[in-house]
Amino acid sequence: MITLSVPDMSCGHCKASVEAALAPHASKIEVDLPARKVHVDGPDLDRMLEALADIGFPASKDA
Protein backbone atom coordinates (compact mmCIF):
# COMPACT_ATOMS: atom_id res chain seq x y z
CA MET A 1 0.00 0.00 0.00
CA ILE A 2 1.13 3.52 -0.83
CA THR A 3 -0.02 6.48 1.23
CA LEU A 4 -0.80 9.69 -0.61
CA SER A 5 -1.27 13.07 0.98
CA VAL A 6 -4.15 14.97 -0.65
CA PRO A 7 -4.27 18.29 1.22
CA ASP A 8 -7.18 19.79 -0.76
CA MET A 9 -9.54 16.86 -0.04
CA SER A 10 -11.88 18.23 2.60
CA CYS A 11 -15.41 16.85 2.17
CA GLY A 12 -17.43 13.85 1.09
CA HIS A 13 -17.72 15.14 -2.47
CA CYS A 14 -13.93 15.53 -2.63
CA LYS A 15 -13.53 11.98 -1.30
CA ALA A 16 -15.86 10.60 -3.97
CA SER A 17 -14.02 12.48 -6.72
CA VAL A 18 -10.65 11.18 -5.51
CA GLU A 19 -11.95 7.61 -5.32
CA ALA A 20 -13.41 7.84 -8.84
CA ALA A 21 -10.15 9.22 -10.27
CA LEU A 22 -8.07 6.49 -8.63
CA ALA A 23 -10.43 3.57 -9.33
CA PRO A 24 -9.02 2.75 -12.81
CA HIS A 25 -5.46 2.72 -11.45
CA ALA A 26 -5.73 1.08 -8.02
CA SER A 27 -6.96 -2.29 -6.87
CA LYS A 28 -7.61 -1.03 -3.34
CA ILE A 29 -8.44 2.49 -2.10
CA GLU A 30 -8.88 3.52 1.53
CA VAL A 31 -9.58 7.18 2.25
CA ASP A 32 -8.83 8.82 5.61
CA LEU A 33 -10.71 12.07 5.10
CA PRO A 34 -9.86 13.75 8.45
CA ALA A 35 -6.15 13.14 7.83
CA ARG A 36 -6.50 13.96 4.11
CA LYS A 37 -4.69 10.74 3.22
CA VAL A 38 -5.43 8.02 0.71
CA HIS A 39 -3.99 4.51 1.01
CA VAL A 40 -3.84 2.88 -2.41
CA ASP A 41 -2.61 -0.36 -3.87
CA GLY A 42 -1.70 0.02 -7.52
CA PRO A 43 1.17 -0.54 -9.91
CA ASP A 44 1.75 2.98 -11.22
CA LEU A 45 2.24 5.79 -8.70
CA ASP A 46 2.89 8.40 -11.40
CA ARG A 47 -0.39 7.59 -13.14
CA MET A 48 -2.31 7.84 -9.86
CA LEU A 49 -0.73 11.22 -9.04
CA GLU A 50 -1.50 12.44 -12.56
CA ALA A 51 -5.13 11.31 -12.29
CA LEU A 52 -5.54 13.29 -9.07
CA ALA A 53 -3.84 16.39 -10.48
CA ASP A 54 -6.12 16.23 -13.53
CA ILE A 55 -9.19 16.64 -11.31
CA GLY A 56 -7.68 19.43 -9.22
CA PHE A 57 -6.38 17.43 -6.26
CA PRO A 58 -2.60 17.56 -6.41
CA ALA A 59 -1.14 14.85 -4.20
CA SER A 60 2.21 13.60 -3.06
CA LYS A 61 3.53 10.33 -1.74
CA ASP A 62 3.76 10.33 2.03
CA ALA A 63 7.23 9.54 3.35
N, CA, C and O atoms as CSV, one atom per row, in Angstrom:
chain,resi,resn,atom,element,x,y,z
A,1,MET,N,N,0.852,-1.192,0.000
A,1,MET,CA,C,0.000,0.000,0.000
A,1,MET,C,C,0.890,1.245,0.000
A,1,MET,O,O,1.924,1.298,0.665
A,2,ILE,N,N,0.460,2.219,-0.751
A,2,ILE,CA,C,1.127,3.516,-0.826
A,2,ILE,C,C,0.211,4.526,-0.156
A,2,ILE,O,O,-1.005,4.478,-0.342
A,3,THR,N,N,0.772,5.431,0.614
A,3,THR,CA,C,-0.023,6.484,1.233
A,3,THR,C,C,0.230,7.792,0.491
A,3,THR,O,O,1.370,8.219,0.309
A,4,LEU,N,N,-0.864,8.408,0.073
A,4,LEU,CA,C,-0.798,9.690,-0.613
A,4,LEU,C,C,-1.381,10.771,0.281
A,4,LEU,O,O,-2.391,10.563,0.953
A,5,SER,N,N,-0.748,11.899,0.280
A,5,SER,CA,C,-1.272,13.069,0.975
A,5,SER,C,C,-2.023,13.909,-0.050
A,5,SER,O,O,-1.472,14.293,-1.082
A,6,VAL,N,N,-3.300,14.189,0.253
A,6,VAL,CA,C,-4.150,14.966,-0.655
A,6,VAL,C,C,-4.695,16.146,0.152
A,6,VAL,O,O,-5.823,16.087,0.641
A,7,PRO,N,N,-3.907,17.219,0.297
A,7,PRO,CA,C,-4.266,18.294,1.221
A,7,PRO,C,C,-5.552,19.050,0.886
A,7,PRO,O,O,-6.168,19.635,1.777
A,8,ASP,N,N,-5.968,19.048,-0.384
A,8,ASP,CA,C,-7.179,19.788,-0.757
A,8,ASP,C,C,-8.460,18.967,-0.618
A,8,ASP,O,O,-9.544,19.488,-0.883
A,9,MET,N,N,-8.369,17.728,-0.220
A,9,MET,CA,C,-9.543,16.861,-0.044
A,9,MET,C,C,-10.156,17.157,1.326
A,9,MET,O,O,-9.566,16.840,2.359
A,10,SER,N,N,-11.332,17.759,1.324
A,10,SER,CA,C,-11.878,18.228,2.602
A,10,SER,C,C,-13.325,17.829,2.886
A,10,SER,O,O,-13.833,18.112,3.971
A,11,CYS,N,N,-14.000,17.177,1.938
A,11,CYS,CA,C,-15.407,16.853,2.170
A,11,CYS,C,C,-15.761,15.538,1.484
A,11,CYS,O,O,-14.936,14.949,0.785
A,12,GLY,N,N,-16.978,15.092,1.689
A,12,GLY,CA,C,-17.432,13.847,1.092
A,12,GLY,C,C,-17.420,13.872,-0.425
A,12,GLY,O,O,-17.115,12.863,-1.060
A,13,HIS,N,N,-17.747,15.016,-1.013
A,13,HIS,CA,C,-17.719,15.139,-2.474
A,13,HIS,C,C,-16.286,15.010,-2.974
A,13,HIS,O,O,-16.034,14.344,-3.978
A,14,CYS,N,N,-15.353,15.642,-2.278
A,14,CYS,CA,C,-13.930,15.527,-2.633
A,14,CYS,C,C,-13.495,14.069,-2.563
A,14,CYS,O,O,-12.816,13.576,-3.464
A,15,LYS,N,N,-13.882,13.385,-1.503
A,15,LYS,CA,C,-13.534,11.976,-1.305
A,15,LYS,C,C,-14.044,11.137,-2.471
A,15,LYS,O,O,-13.315,10.301,-3.004
A,16,ALA,N,N,-15.279,11.356,-2.862
A,16,ALA,CA,C,-15.861,10.600,-3.973
A,16,ALA,C,C,-15.126,10.875,-5.279
A,16,ALA,O,O,-14.903,9.961,-6.073
A,17,SER,N,N,-14.752,12.118,-5.502
A,17,SER,CA,C,-14.022,12.480,-6.717
A,17,SER,C,C,-12.649,11.812,-6.746
A,17,SER,O,O,-12.220,11.311,-7.785
A,18,VAL,N,N,-11.972,11.807,-5.619
A,18,VAL,CA,C,-10.653,11.185,-5.512
A,18,VAL,C,C,-10.769,9.676,-5.750
A,18,VAL,O,O,-9.969,9.099,-6.485
A,19,GLU,N,N,-11.751,9.048,-5.135
A,19,GLU,CA,C,-11.945,7.606,-5.322
A,19,GLU,C,C,-12.227,7.281,-6.787
A,19,GLU,O,O,-11.690,6.311,-7.322
A,20,ALA,N,N,-13.062,8.084,-7.434
A,20,ALA,CA,C,-13.406,7.842,-8.837
A,20,ALA,C,C,-12.180,8.006,-9.743
A,20,ALA,O,O,-11.998,7.244,-10.692
A,21,ALA,N,N,-11.350,8.996,-9.444
A,21,ALA,CA,C,-10.153,9.219,-10.266
A,21,ALA,C,C,-9.141,8.095,-10.102
A,21,ALA,O,O,-8.450,7.732,-11.055
A,22,LEU,N,N,-9.052,7.542,-8.890
A,22,LEU,CA,C,-8.071,6.492,-8.628
A,22,LEU,C,C,-8.562,5.097,-9.023
A,22,LEU,O,O,-7.747,4.205,-9.254
A,23,ALA,N,N,-9.855,4.899,-9.102
A,23,ALA,CA,C,-10.428,3.572,-9.334
A,23,ALA,C,C,-9.824,2.829,-10.541
A,23,ALA,O,O,-9.564,1.630,-10.436
A,24,PRO,N,N,-9.595,3.496,-11.674
A,24,PRO,CA,C,-9.024,2.754,-12.809
A,24,PRO,C,C,-7.552,2.346,-12.604
A,24,PRO,O,O,-7.032,1.515,-13.348
A,25,HIS,N,N,-6.899,2.919,-11.617
A,25,HIS,CA,C,-5.461,2.725,-11.445
A,25,HIS,C,C,-5.086,1.964,-10.179
A,25,HIS,O,O,-3.919,1.615,-9.997
A,26,ALA,N,N,-6.039,1.704,-9.312
A,26,ALA,CA,C,-5.731,1.084,-8.022
A,26,ALA,C,C,-6.676,-0.083,-7.760
A,26,ALA,O,O,-7.868,-0.016,-8.062
A,27,SER,N,N,-6.127,-1.143,-7.199
A,27,SER,CA,C,-6.957,-2.294,-6.869
A,27,SER,C,C,-7.608,-2.142,-5.499
A,27,SER,O,O,-8.603,-2.804,-5.202
A,28,LYS,N,N,-7.046,-1.270,-4.669
A,28,LYS,CA,C,-7.614,-1.026,-3.339
A,28,LYS,C,C,-7.424,0.448,-3.002
A,28,LYS,O,O,-6.348,1.008,-3.213
A,29,ILE,N,N,-8.477,1.071,-2.476
A,29,ILE,CA,C,-8.438,2.487,-2.100
A,29,ILE,C,C,-9.077,2.630,-0.729
A,29,ILE,O,O,-10.217,2.216,-0.522
A,30,GLU,N,N,-8.346,3.212,0.200
A,30,GLU,CA,C,-8.877,3.515,1.529
A,30,GLU,C,C,-8.632,4.997,1.799
A,30,GLU,O,O,-7.487,5.451,1.787
A,31,VAL,N,N,-9.691,5.742,2.039
A,31,VAL,CA,C,-9.576,7.184,2.252
A,31,VAL,C,C,-9.717,7.505,3.735
A,31,VAL,O,O,-10.654,7.054,4.392
A,32,ASP,N,N,-8.784,8.283,4.248
A,32,ASP,CA,C,-8.834,8.817,5.612
A,32,ASP,C,C,-9.076,10.313,5.465
A,32,ASP,O,O,-8.136,11.108,5.431
A,33,LEU,N,N,-10.352,10.684,5.379
A,33,LEU,CA,C,-10.714,12.070,5.099
A,33,LEU,C,C,-10.199,13.048,6.160
A,33,LEU,O,O,-9.636,14.078,5.788
A,34,PRO,N,N,-10.361,12.780,7.459
A,34,PRO,CA,C,-9.860,13.746,8.447
A,34,PRO,C,C,-8.351,14.011,8.323
A,34,PRO,O,O,-7.888,15.130,8.545
A,35,ALA,N,N,-7.603,12.975,7.970
A,35,ALA,CA,C,-6.147,13.135,7.832
A,35,ALA,C,C,-5.754,13.604,6.433
A,35,ALA,O,O,-4.601,13.960,6.191
A,36,ARG,N,N,-6.731,13.602,5.506
A,36,ARG,CA,C,-6.497,13.959,4.109
A,36,ARG,C,C,-5.437,13.059,3.474
A,36,ARG,O,O,-4.525,13.515,2.785
A,37,LYS,N,N,-5.599,11.773,3.734
A,37,LYS,CA,C,-4.686,10.743,3.222
A,37,LYS,C,C,-5.486,9.696,2.457
A,37,LYS,O,O,-6.649,9.432,2.761
A,38,VAL,N,N,-4.839,9.112,1.464
A,38,VAL,CA,C,-5.425,8.015,0.709
A,38,VAL,C,C,-4.404,6.886,0.670
A,38,VAL,O,O,-3.251,7.090,0.290
A,39,HIS,N,N,-4.838,5.704,1.065
A,39,HIS,CA,C,-3.986,4.513,1.014
A,39,HIS,C,C,-4.433,3.730,-0.216
A,39,HIS,O,O,-5.589,3.321,-0.322
A,40,VAL,N,N,-3.496,3.528,-1.146
A,40,VAL,CA,C,-3.838,2.876,-2.410
A,40,VAL,C,C,-2.893,1.719,-2.685
A,40,VAL,O,O,-1.738,1.711,-2.259
A,41,ASP,N,N,-3.415,0.755,-3.401
A,41,ASP,CA,C,-2.615,-0.361,-3.869
A,41,ASP,C,C,-2.754,-0.379,-5.382
A,41,ASP,O,O,-3.813,-0.709,-5.915
A,42,GLY,N,N,-1.682,-0.024,-6.064
A,42,GLY,CA,C,-1.703,0.016,-7.515
A,42,GLY,C,C,-0.294,0.019,-8.068
A,42,GLY,O,O,0.653,0.359,-7.359
A,43,PRO,N,N,-0.147,-0.359,-9.337
A,43,PRO,CA,C,1.170,-0.540,-9.906
A,43,PRO,C,C,1.876,0.734,-10.375
A,43,PRO,O,O,3.095,0.729,-10.551
A,44,ASP,N,N,1.136,1.815,-10.580
A,44,ASP,CA,C,1.747,2.979,-11.223
A,44,ASP,C,C,1.477,4.259,-10.436
A,44,ASP,O,O,0.462,4.924,-10.642
A,45,LEU,N,N,2.387,4.592,-9.542
A,45,LEU,CA,C,2.241,5.786,-8.698
A,45,LEU,C,C,2.107,7.049,-9.540
A,45,LEU,O,O,1.255,7.891,-9.255
A,46,ASP,N,N,2.930,7.192,-10.568
A,46,ASP,CA,C,2.887,8.401,-11.395
A,46,ASP,C,C,1.519,8.586,-12.041
A,46,ASP,O,O,1.010,9.704,-12.118
A,47,ARG,N,N,0.935,7.504,-12.499
A,47,ARG,CA,C,-0.385,7.588,-13.141
A,47,ARG,C,C,-1.456,7.991,-12.125
A,47,ARG,O,O,-2.367,8.753,-12.449
A,48,MET,N,N,-1.346,7.478,-10.897
A,48,MET,CA,C,-2.311,7.845,-9.860
A,48,MET,C,C,-2.177,9.324,-9.494
A,48,MET,O,O,-3.180,10.018,-9.331
A,49,LEU,N,N,-0.946,9.802,-9.367
A,49,LEU,CA,C,-0.726,11.218,-9.044
A,49,LEU,C,C,-1.233,12.106,-10.176
A,49,LEU,O,O,-1.813,13.164,-9.931
A,50,GLU,N,N,-1.016,11.677,-11.402
A,50,GLU,CA,C,-1.497,12.442,-12.563
A,50,GLU,C,C,-3.024,12.492,-12.599
A,50,GLU,O,O,-3.610,13.533,-12.897
A,51,ALA,N,N,-3.663,11.362,-12.296
A,51,ALA,CA,C,-5.134,11.313,-12.294
A,51,ALA,C,C,-5.700,12.281,-11.262
A,51,ALA,O,O,-6.703,12.947,-11.520
A,52,LEU,N,N,-5.067,12.365,-10.099
A,52,LEU,CA,C,-5.536,13.293,-9.067
A,52,LEU,C,C,-5.287,14.743,-9.468
A,52,LEU,O,O,-6.148,15.599,-9.262
A,53,ALA,N,N,-4.132,15.021,-10.031
A,53,ALA,CA,C,-3.835,16.387,-10.480
A,53,ALA,C,C,-4.810,16.831,-11.551
A,53,ALA,O,O,-5.221,17.991,-11.581
A,54,ASP,N,N,-5.184,15.907,-12.437
A,54,ASP,CA,C,-6.117,16.230,-13.526
A,54,ASP,C,C,-7.480,16.685,-13.025
A,54,ASP,O,O,-8.166,17.443,-13.710
A,55,ILE,N,N,-7.883,16.233,-11.838
A,55,ILE,CA,C,-9.188,16.641,-11.310
A,55,ILE,C,C,-9.064,17.737,-10.258
A,55,ILE,O,O,-10.039,18.065,-9.583
A,56,GLY,N,N,-7.866,18.305,-10.118
A,56,GLY,CA,C,-7.684,19.434,-9.219
A,56,GLY,C,C,-7.308,19.076,-7.786
A,56,GLY,O,O,-7.459,19.892,-6.876
A,57,PHE,N,N,-6.819,17.859,-7.591
A,57,PHE,CA,C,-6.380,17.430,-6.263
A,57,PHE,C,C,-4.919,16.986,-6.312
A,57,PHE,O,O,-4.628,15.790,-6.276
A,58,PRO,N,N,-4.002,17.951,-6.394
A,58,PRO,CA,C,-2.598,17.558,-6.408
A,58,PRO,C,C,-2.260,16.791,-5.140
A,58,PRO,O,O,-2.682,17.147,-4.039
A,59,ALA,N,N,-1.485,15.726,-5.327
A,59,ALA,CA,C,-1.144,14.850,-4.202
A,59,ALA,C,C,0.336,14.552,-4.235
A,59,ALA,O,O,1.018,14.784,-5.234
A,60,SER,N,N,0.816,14.036,-3.125
A,60,SER,CA,C,2.211,13.601,-3.064
A,60,SER,C,C,2.269,12.318,-2.246
A,60,SER,O,O,1.397,12.034,-1.425
A,61,LYS,N,N,3.315,11.564,-2.498
A,61,LYS,CA,C,3.526,10.335,-1.741
A,61,LYS,C,C,3.984,10.718,-0.347
A,61,LYS,O,O,4.881,11.544,-0.179
A,62,ASP,N,N,3.361,10.110,0.647
A,62,ASP,CA,C,3.765,10.330,2.030
A,62,ASP,C,C,5.060,9.574,2.292
A,62,ASP,O,O,5.249,8.453,1.820
A,63,ALA,N,N,5.930,10.194,3.036
A,63,ALA,CA,C,7.229,9.544,3.348
A,63,ALA,C,C,7.047,8.432,4.346
A,63,ALA,O,O,8.018,7.777,4.725
